[in-house]
Amino acid sequence: MAEGNGNGNGQTGTGRERLLDDLKLVMKDAEQMLRATGQQAGEGYDAARARFETTLGAAQDSLAELEELLGGAAREAIDTTDRYVQQNPWQAVGIGAVAGVLLGMWLGRR
């Protein structure tokens, strides 16, 4: 649905990334609609347009905060994983091996 769902090499982002991309696309389309209908007249229309612009601005601010929060959470998870692997390399290898065996068994049954 969104332009940013794939990155050109057949891979897709996570559900969160797709949701963010879709929200950005909706906001972009809404901004274009506001610009295109800027010449419309009428007191009711002007009030509705002002409310919509306020709502759109709040949504953009919330989206920026969400992106920052998700980016921070991802960085924290990566840093935590990196520290664990650095401090416990053999345990990390063991966990990876067990995960690989389990995944192989699961895929083998399909």
LOKE-29927 format. One record per residue (C-alpha): residue in one letter; x, y negated, z. Coordinates in steps of 0.2 Angstrom, whole numbers, plus 5000, padded with zeros to 4 digits. Each point is the difference from the previous one (the first is absolute). Example, Ala and Ser with C-alpha at 12.3 -4.5 7.8 and 13.67 -1.06 7.14 Angstrom:
('a' (5062 5022 5039)),
('s' (5006 4983 4997)),
end
This chain:
('m' (5000 5000 5000)),
('a' (5014 4988 5005)),
('e' (5014 4995 4989)),
('g' (5013 5004 5013)),
('n' (4994 5018 5003)),
('g' (5014 5008 4990)),
('n' (5018 4994 4998)),
('g' (5002 5006 4982)),
('n' (5009 5016 5003)),
('g' (4984 5011 5005)),
('q' (5002 4997 5019)),
('t' (4986 4992 5010)),
('g' (5001 4990 5016)),
('t' (4992 5005 5016)),
('g' (4982 4997 5004)),
('r' (5004 4984 5010)),
('e' (5010 4993 4985)),
('r' (4986 5004 4988)),
('l' (4988 4992 5012)),
('l' (5011 4984 5001)),
('d' (5002 5000 4981)),
('d' (4981 5001 4998)),
('l' (4997 4986 5012)),
('k' (5013 4989 4991)),
('l' (4991 5003 4984)),
('v' (4983 4996 5007)),
('m' (5007 4984 5007)),
('k' (5008 4995 4984)),
('d' (4984 5004 4990)),
('a' (4990 4989 5013)),
('e' (5012 4986 4998)),
('q' (4999 5000 4981)),
('m' (4981 5001 5002)),
('l' (5000 4984 5011)),
('r' (5011 4991 4987)),
('a' (4989 5005 4986)),
('t' (4984 4995 5009)),
('g' (5007 4983 5006)),
('q' (4989 4990 4989)),
('q' (4984 5007 5006)),
('a' (4988 4987 5008)),
('g' (4988 5001 5015)),
('e' (5000 4997 5018)),
('g' (4997 5018 5004)),
('y' (5013 5006 4989)),
('d' (5013 4988 5007)),
('a' (4996 5006 5018)),
('a' (5001 5019 4994)),
('r' (5016 4996 4991)),
('a' (5008 4992 5015)),
('r' (4995 5014 5012)),
('f' (5007 5013 4987)),
('e' (5017 4990 4999)),
('t' (5001 5000 5019)),
('t' (4996 5018 5001)),
('l' (5013 5004 4986)),
('g' (5013 4990 5009)),
('a' (4997 5009 5016)),
('a' (5001 5017 4991)),
('q' (5017 4995 4992)),
('d' (5007 4995 5017)),
('s' (4994 5017 5007)),
('l' (5007 5009 4985)),
('a' (5017 4991 5003)),
('e' (5000 5005 5018)),
('l' (4995 5018 4996)),
('e' (5015 5001 4988)),
('e' (5012 4994 5012)),
('l' (4993 5012 5014)),
('l' (5001 5015 4988)),
('g' (5018 4995 4995)),
('g' (5005 4998 5017)),
('a' (4993 5017 5005)),
('a' (5008 5008 4986)),
('r' (5017 4993 5004)),
('e' (4998 5005 5018)),
('a' (4996 5018 4995)),
('i' (5015 5000 4988)),
('d' (5012 4994 5013)),
('t' (4993 5012 5013)),
('t' (5002 5015 4988)),
('d' (5018 4994 4995)),
('r' (5005 4998 5019)),
('y' (4993 5018 5003)),
('v' (5009 5008 4986)),
('q' (5016 4991 5004)),
('q' (4999 5005 5018)),
('n' (4994 5018 4997)),
('p' (5006 5005 4982)),
('w' (4998 5019 5003)),
('q' (4983 4999 5007)),
('a' (4995 4989 4985)),
('v' (5006 5013 4988)),
('g' (4991 5014 5010)),
('i' (4984 4990 4999)),
('g' (5002 4997 4982)),
('a' (5003 5018 4997)),
('v' (4985 5006 5010)),
('a' (4989 4987 4990)),
('g' (5007 5006 4984)),
('v' (4996 5018 5004)),
('l' (4983 4996 5006)),
('l' (4996 4990 4984)),
('g' (5007 5014 4989)),
('m' (4989 5013 5009)),
('w' (4985 4988 4998)),
('l' (5004 4997 4981)),
('g' (5003 5019 4998)),
('r' (4982 5004 5005)),
('r' (4992 4988 4988)),
end
